[in-house]
Each structure stands twice: as structure tokens, then as C-alpha cells.
Amino acid sequence: MNCLYINIKNRRIELGMSQEELAEKMGYTSRSTIAKIESGKNDIPQSKIQAFAKALKTTPGILMGWESDNLKSPEITTDTVTFPVIGSIAAGYDEIAVEDWSGETVEIPVSYLKGRSKEDFFVLSVHGNSMYPMYLDGDKVLILKQSTLNRSGDVGAILYDSENATLKKVEYVKGEDWLRLIPINPEYQPKTIEGANLEECRVLGVPRLLIREFFG
């Protein structure tokens, strides 16, 4: 069964919420709709995943089973460090990488730096929805600076064509002269960078913390 439906059921039970309560929050007229979704008998459209996440007080990425252990919700603590939100990074393509600062900041628990220096990280704001539901428009992402990815298929902050930045899954084969930027959202197509264009492409870093605001 699709892990989305299993995770919806598990999260509902974890919250002590009945199927009737979840159905009401989602605007369904009957608990049987939730029962069918949880059993995998009814599919739900992509547009409903965000609504389910909000009703269940979680993230779309967790419901989909795509959010890694490194991307946890910040804990409440007085031991924090302040980061400026520098420019933005597109969860799409063809957005100029701008390192300006509007004055916006975020507080990051020191424990999430894992003993590293503040200078080893930077925070960017996500624009676009090609990485939905793992990353949403407006998310802030703490990026660990590094010039390589640990493995093919990891998500990275990538600079390409000298000045365009994007957040994508990156596929590559060691020794071959290409890499592929892969959106999570199936509405977007992968982009292959190869040959001479690869010389203008570099890794800025890898995501280590997702900061997301929820509004009631």
C-alpha cells in the first residue's frame, strides 16, 4: 500500500483523532471517505496532500515519506543562533542567485549545527513548487556548505549557468560528464546539464534543516 495512506492513518491515530474528526476537518461528508483513503481504496489528488498535512499537524514530506531525518522541525530552546535569510533559492529553474539580505532572520537551535561553526551554514528561502511536497514556497532551508554531494540522488543547492540557483535532487554517475536536476513534483521535467555547461555548475551545499511556518 502507498505509504501516504499508511502515514495518514498512523498520524491520525497518534493524535487521537477519529475518522469522523478528520473527515470534518477535510470537508468530507462521511468517515467512510477517510476509511477508504487509509485503506488505499481511494486515491487523493496532489492538491489535497497539503490539506491533510495541515489537518494532521505535520508536513507533506513526512506524509509522503520523503522528508529525511535531517529535516526535522526546530525544537524549542533558548540556546539558538541567528541566521540572516540570504536571498532565495528556486525550487524550479532559471532563478538568478541573489545574495542580498532583506533583514529577515531565523533562529536555529545550536544543537542542529552538530558541533559545526555558524560559518559552515547559510539560510535560503525557497521560491516555487517544483520540489513539492518536500519543500514549499516560502520555506527556509538551513544549508551546510559543501562543494560535493555525498551520493547520487541527494538533494542539493546547485548553482548552474554561472548565476542560476536551484534546489533539486541531483543524479550523476562518477566519471561521466553530466548531471541531472530532478524535481519531486511530477508536473516539472528534469534538467540535464552536460558538456561545457557543466563547467559553470557547482554545488553550494546540502539541506540540513527545514524551517516552515504553519498558519491556522
C-alpha positions as a printed Julia matrix, in Angstrom:
216×3 Matrix{Float64}:
   0.0    0.0     0.0
   1.13   3.56   -0.7
   2.98   4.88    2.37
   0.98   8.13    2.12
  -2.2    6.37    3.22
  -0.44   4.43    5.95
   1.13   7.63    7.27
  -2.21   9.45    7.25
  -3.74   6.67    9.35
  -0.77   6.44   11.73
  -0.65  10.2    12.24
  -4.4   10.39   12.86
  -4.14   7.65   15.49
  -1.08   9.32   17.03
  -3.14  12.5    17.51
  -6.04  10.55   18.98
  -8.26  11.79   16.17
 -11.22   9.78   14.92
 -12.0    9.23   11.27
 -15.1   11.37   11.76
 -12.99  14.26   13.08
 -10.53  14.04   10.21
 -13.36  13.84    7.68
 -14.86  17.03    9.15
 -11.51  18.86    9.01
 -11.08  17.81    5.39
 -14.62  18.79    4.39
 -15.77  15.23    3.66
 -19.36  14.32    4.45
 -18.65  10.82    5.71
 -15.99   8.98    7.74
 -16.12   6.25    5.1
 -14.15   8.52    2.76
 -11.28   8.62    5.27
 -11.58   4.86    5.82
 -11.25   4.24    2.08
  -8.28   6.58    1.81
  -6.49   4.95    4.74
  -7.08   1.51    3.26
  -5.76   2.61   -0.14
  -9.09   2.14   -1.87
  -9.47   5.83   -2.71
  -6.68   7.94   -4.19
  -6.29  11.55   -3.16
  -5.16  14.3    -5.56
  -1.84  16.02   -5.02
  -3.69  19.23   -4.19
  -5.16  17.54   -1.08
  -1.83  16.45    0.44
  -1.13  19.88    1.89
  -4.63  19.99    3.42
  -4.15  16.56    5.02
  -0.78  17.69    6.4
  -2.34  20.81    7.92
  -5.24  18.84    9.44
  -2.8   16.32   10.92
  -0.33  18.99   12.12
   2.59  17.66   10.11
   4.3   18.26    6.76
   3.51  16.92    3.28
   7.02  15.48    3.11
   6.5   13.4     6.25
   3.14  12.11    5.0
   4.74  11.18    1.67
   7.67   9.51    3.42
  10.14  11.76    1.59
  11.31  14.01    4.41
  14.67  12.82    5.68
  15.7   12.5     9.31
  17.9   15.58    8.88
  14.91  17.78    8.08
  13.22  17.96   11.46
  11.05  20.68   12.91
  13.08  23.04   15.09
  12.87  22.32   18.8
  12.01  24.99   21.37
  15.18  26.09   23.12
  16.84  29.25   24.39
  20.22  28.1    23.03
  19.96  29.42   19.47
  22.0   31.18   16.8
  20.61  33.85   14.45
  20.98  33.45   10.69
  20.1   36.05    8.06
  17.85  34.71    5.3
  20.07  35.4     2.31
  18.25  35.95   -0.96
  16.3   32.97   -2.23
  16.75  29.68   -4.0
  14.26  28.49   -6.58
  12.61  25.11   -6.27
  12.42  25.43  -10.03
  14.76  26.63  -12.74
  16.11  29.89  -14.12
  16.1   31.98  -10.96
  19.08  34.28  -10.51
  21.11  33.53   -7.38
  20.96  36.72   -5.33
  22.86  37.01   -2.07
  21.12  40.13   -0.83
  19.58  40.45    2.63
  16.17  41.97    3.31
  16.67  41.99    7.08
  14.78  38.72    7.65
  16.37  36.34   10.15
  15.64  32.92   11.66
  16.65  31.41   14.99
  18.26  27.98   14.7
  18.84  25.74   17.76
  22.59  25.33   18.28
  22.07  21.56   18.57
  21.17  21.41   14.86
  24.62  22.65   13.9
  26.03  19.33   15.17
  29.11  20.97   16.63
  29.94  22.91   13.48
  30.55  26.64   13.27
  27.81  29.04   12.21
  30.06  29.99    9.28
  29.63  26.47    7.87
  25.95  27.2     7.09
  23.67  29.68    5.39
  19.88  30.01    5.17
  17.93  30.47    1.94
  14.24  30.95    1.22
  12.55  28.59   -1.25
  10.64  30.04   -4.21
   8.49  27.85   -6.43
   6.83  24.45   -6.06
   8.84  22.03   -8.19
  10.03  20.3    -5.0
   6.5   19.99   -3.58
   5.66  18.42   -1.19
   9.16  18.09    0.27
   9.74  21.85    0.06
   7.05  24.52   -0.21
   7.18  28.06   -1.49
   8.33  30.26    1.39
  10.17  27.52    3.3
  13.51  28.45    4.83
  16.3   25.88    4.5
  19.5   25.69    6.52
  22.21  24.71    4.04
  25.51  23.09    5.05
  28.22  24.49    2.79
  29.98  21.81    0.77
  31.2   21.55   -2.79
  30.14  17.95   -3.44
  27.17  15.7    -2.77
  27.52  12.56   -0.72
  25.8   10.38   -3.31
  23.72  10.46   -6.48
  20.07  11.15   -5.65
  20.78  13.54   -2.77
  19.1   16.94   -2.66
  21.5   19.83   -3.15
  21.59  23.58   -3.6
  23.05  23.92   -7.09
  24.43  26.91   -8.98
  24.3   26.48  -12.77
  24.78  28.64  -15.85
  27.07  30.76  -13.64
  24.22  32.59  -11.89
  21.07  30.45  -11.61
  20.4   28.62   -8.35
  18.0   25.78   -7.65
  17.18  23.2    -5.02
  16.88  19.74   -6.58
  17.61  16.07   -6.3
  20.82  15.52   -8.26
  21.61  12.37  -10.21
  25.04  11.7   -11.66
  27.48   8.91  -12.48
  31.06   9.31  -11.3
  33.43   9.78  -14.21
  30.71  10.85  -16.64
  30.35  14.41  -17.94
  26.75  15.2   -16.93
  24.34  15.6   -14.05
  20.55  15.68  -13.9
  18.46  18.0   -11.73
  15.31  16.14  -10.64
  12.16  17.87   -9.33
   9.99  16.0    -6.81
   6.81  17.49   -8.26
   5.92  15.35  -11.32
   4.5   18.43  -13.07
   8.09  19.56  -13.7
  10.61  17.93  -16.0
  14.22  17.0   -15.1
  17.0   19.19  -16.47
  20.25  17.64  -17.71
  23.44  19.69  -17.53
  26.32  18.36  -19.56
  29.4   19.2   -21.56
  30.67  22.76  -21.35
  27.68  23.81  -19.26
  28.86  21.5   -16.5
  31.91  23.71  -16.02
  29.62  26.53  -14.88
  27.74  24.29  -12.45
  28.71  23.79   -8.81
  27.28  22.53   -5.55
  26.62  25.24   -2.96
  25.66  22.86   -0.17
  23.14  20.36    1.14
  19.95  20.92    3.18
  20.24  20.16    6.89
  17.14  21.77    8.38
  13.72  22.78    7.09
  12.05  25.79    8.73
   8.37  26.08    7.89
   5.66  28.35    9.23
   2.16  26.97    9.69
  -0.83  29.27    9.68
  -4.18  28.4    11.14
